[in-house]
């Protein structure tokens, strides 16, 4: 028998093999189309930001936000459904699979999905000449950290609720504002001072700044170790919450 964590990963991959066509557009084509329309189309009017053309400036933001949105989107209905409707996690609990195997296998699945999309996106942007530093090669690792930092707490949230209407609130008041005000499209220092701390509290902002520093070969606004530490804090806290939420849900 495969290791329980690997068995959980295999289960998610087996399901994805039947559903992958539905995610091709959102995971691969849409980010590229968005990059062309905003980075090149709107960028023709914007010109340069912080001394670089808008296409090169927006590329790391789009990559980080793609990882962020994929992680959140995958960790909502799929997790709740496997508890409430499919009851797949209840079935796993009747096997040698432990709680940590369920969470770890799910995170590995998210990471695999995000990493494939990030590598493809990085290759496409390289063809446009939007990568200005060899450090751009580490951006898939940054995308992975962003994905876990976002997916872990959202997975815990999904495991804690019983009504999918809460996801609309999550998308409207967390995912969309984070995407708009985390430095993806414009520098956060243009935000009103009262709103700026909210950008700092978003894991996406830390991922965007790390990715931008890597693709442009510049220093991030905060030390890189602080950005990484903030993302790691989101991930560790989210994983701990997910473990507790899974354990409590499976006691029912």
C-alpha positions in Angstrom: 0.0 0.0 0.0 1.2 3.5 -0.8 2.0 5.9 2.0 -1.4 7.3 3.3 -0.4 10.8 2.3 0.4 9.6 -1.2 -2.8 7.7 -1.4 -4.8 10.8 -0.6 -2.8 12.7 -3.3 -3.5 9.9 -5.8 -7.2 10.1 -5.0 -7.3 13.8 -5.8 -5.3 13.3 -9.0 -7.6 10.5 -10.1 -10.5 12.9 -9.8 -8.7 15.7 -11.5 -7.9 13.4 -14.5 -11.6 13.3 -15.2 -12.2 17.0 -14.7 -9.0 18.7 -16.0 -10.5 20.0 -19.2 -12.7 22.4 -17.1 -9.6 24.0 -15.5 -7.5 24.5 -18.6 -8.9 27.9 -19.5 -8.8 29.4 -16.0 -5.4 27.9 -15.0 -3.4 28.4 -18.2 -5.1 30.4 -20.9 -6.9 33.1 -18.9 -3.7 34.3 -17.1 -1.9 34.6 -20.5 -4.8 36.5 -22.1 -5.0 38.7 -19.0 -1.3 39.4 -19.3 -1.6 40.4 -22.9 -4.7 42.6 -22.5 -3.6 44.4 -19.4 0.2 44.1 -19.6 0.5 45.0 -23.3 -2.8 46.7 -24.0 -3.2 48.9 -20.9 0.5 49.0 -20.5 0.8 50.9 -23.8 -1.0 53.8 -22.0 0.6 53.4 -18.6 4.1 53.4 -19.9 6.6 52.6 -17.1 6.2 52.0 -13.4 9.3 52.3 -11.1 11.6 52.5 -14.1 10.4 49.4 -16.0 7.7 48.8 -18.6 4.3 47.9 -17.3 4.3 44.4 -18.8 7.5 43.4 -16.9 6.1 45.1 -13.8 2.8 43.3 -13.8 4.0 39.8 -14.7 5.1 38.8 -11.1 1.8 40.1 -9.8 -0.3 38.1 -12.2 1.7 35.0 -11.4 1.3 35.4 -7.7 -2.4 36.3 -7.9 -3.0 33.2 -10.2 -1.5 31.0 -7.5 -3.5 32.8 -4.8 -6.8 32.5 -6.6 -6.2 28.9 -7.7 -5.4 27.9 -4.1 -8.5 29.6 -2.7 -10.8 28.4 -5.4 -9.7 24.8 -5.1 -10.0 24.9 -1.3 -13.6 25.9 -1.0 -16.3 23.7 -2.6 -14.0 20.7 -3.1 -13.2 20.5 0.6 -16.8 21.2 1.8 -18.1 18.8 -0.7 -15.8 16.0 0.5 -17.2 16.5 4.0 -20.9 17.3 3.4 -22.0 15.6 0.1 -19.4 13.1 -1.0 -18.2 12.3 2.6 -14.9 11.2 1.2 -13.0 12.3 4.3 -15.3 10.2 6.5 -14.5 7.2 4.2 -10.7 7.9 4.6 -11.1 8.1 8.3 -12.2 4.4 8.3 -8.8 3.5 6.7 -5.3 3.8 8.0 -5.3 7.4 6.6 -4.8 9.9 9.5 -5.9 13.5 9.7 -2.4 14.8 8.9 -2.4 12.6 5.8 -5.6 14.1 4.6 -4.4 17.6 5.0 -0.9 16.9 3.6 -2.2 15.0 0.6 -4.6 17.9 -0.2 -1.8 20.5 0.1 0.4 18.4 -2.2 -2.4 18.3 -4.8 -2.8 22.1 -4.6 1.0 22.6 -4.9 1.1 20.3 -8.0 -1.7 22.2 -9.6 -0.2 25.6 -8.9 3.4 24.6 -9.8 2.4 23.4 -13.3 0.5 26.6 -14.0 3.3 28.7 -12.6 6.0 27.0 -14.8 3.9 27.3 -17.9 3.1 31.0 -17.2 6.8 31.7 -16.5 7.8 30.2 -19.8 5.2 32.2 -21.8 6.3 35.5 -20.1 9.9 34.7 -20.9 8.9 34.6 -24.6 7.6 38.2 -24.2 10.9 39.3 -22.7 9.3 40.2 -19.4 11.8 38.5 -17.2 14.8 40.8 -16.3 16.7 38.6 -13.9 17.9 35.0 -13.6 16.3 35.0 -10.1 13.0 34.6 -12.0 13.6 30.9 -11.8 12.6 30.9 -8.1 9.2 32.4 -8.7 7.5 29.0 -8.9 8.8 28.4 -5.4 7.3 31.7 -4.3 4.0 30.7 -6.0 4.1 27.5 -4.0 4.5 29.4 -0.7 1.7 31.7 -1.6 -0.5 28.8 -2.5 0.0 27.1 0.8 -0.4 30.4 2.7 -3.8 30.9 1.0 -5.0 27.3 0.7 -4.3 26.2 4.3 -6.6 28.7 6.1 -9.3 28.5 3.4 -9.3 24.7 3.7 -9.7 25.0 7.4 -12.6 27.5 6.9 -14.3 25.2 4.4 -14.0 22.3 6.8 -15.6 24.4 9.6 -18.8 25.5 7.8 -21.9 23.7 6.7 -23.3 26.2 4.2 -21.6 27.0 1.0 -23.1 30.6 0.9 -20.2 31.7 3.1 -17.9 31.2 0.1 -19.5 34.2 -1.6 -18.4 36.3 1.3 -14.9 34.9 1.2 -14.6 35.7 -2.5 -16.2 39.2 -2.2 -14.5 40.4 0.9 -11.1 38.6 0.9 -10.0 37.2 -2.5 -11.2 40.1 -4.8 -9.9 42.9 -2.5 -6.6 41.1 -2.0 -6.2 40.8 -5.7 -7.1 44.5 -6.3 -5.1 46.1 -3.5 -2.1 43.8 -3.0 0.3 45.5 -5.5 -0.7 43.3 -8.5 -1.7 46.3 -10.7 -0.2 49.3 -9.1 2.2 50.0 -6.2 0.6 49.8 -2.8 2.2 53.1 -1.7 -0.5 54.8 -3.9 -3.2 53.5 -1.5 -4.5 55.8 1.3 -2.5 55.4 4.4 -5.5 54.1 6.3 -5.8 51.2 3.8 -2.1 50.4 3.4 -1.9 48.1 6.5 -4.6 45.9 5.0 -2.4 45.3 2.0 0.5 44.3 4.3 -1.8 41.8 6.0 -2.5 40.0 2.8 -0.4 37.0 2.0 -0.7 37.9 -1.7 1.2 41.2 -1.2 4.2 39.4 0.3 4.1 36.9 -2.7 3.8 39.7 -5.2 6.7 41.7 -3.8 9.0 38.6 -3.6 8.1 37.6 -7.2 8.6 41.1 -8.4 12.0 41.3 -6.8 12.9 38.0 -8.4 11.8 38.8 -11.9 13.2 42.4 -12.0 16.3 41.7 -10.0 15.5 44.4 -7.4 15.3 44.4 -3.6 11.8 44.0 -2.1 10.3 46.8 0.1 10.8 44.6 3.2 13.7 42.2 3.7 13.0 39.0 1.8 13.3 36.9 5.0 10.4 39.0 6.5 8.2 38.4 3.5 9.0 34.7 3.5 8.4 34.6 7.3 5.0 36.2 6.9 3.9 33.7 4.3 5.3 30.8 6.4 3.3 32.1 9.4 0.1 32.1 7.3 0.9 28.6 6.1 1.7 27.1 9.5 -1.2 28.8 11.3 -3.6 27.6 8.5 -2.3 24.1 8.6 -2.8 23.9 12.4 -6.3 25.3 12.0 -7.0 22.8 9.2 -5.8 19.9 11.3 -8.1 21.0 14.1 -11.1 21.6 11.8 -10.7 18.2 10.1 -10.4 16.4 13.5 -13.5 18.2 14.9 -15.6 17.6 11.7 -14.7 13.9 11.6 -15.9 13.4 15.1 -19.5 14.0 14.0 
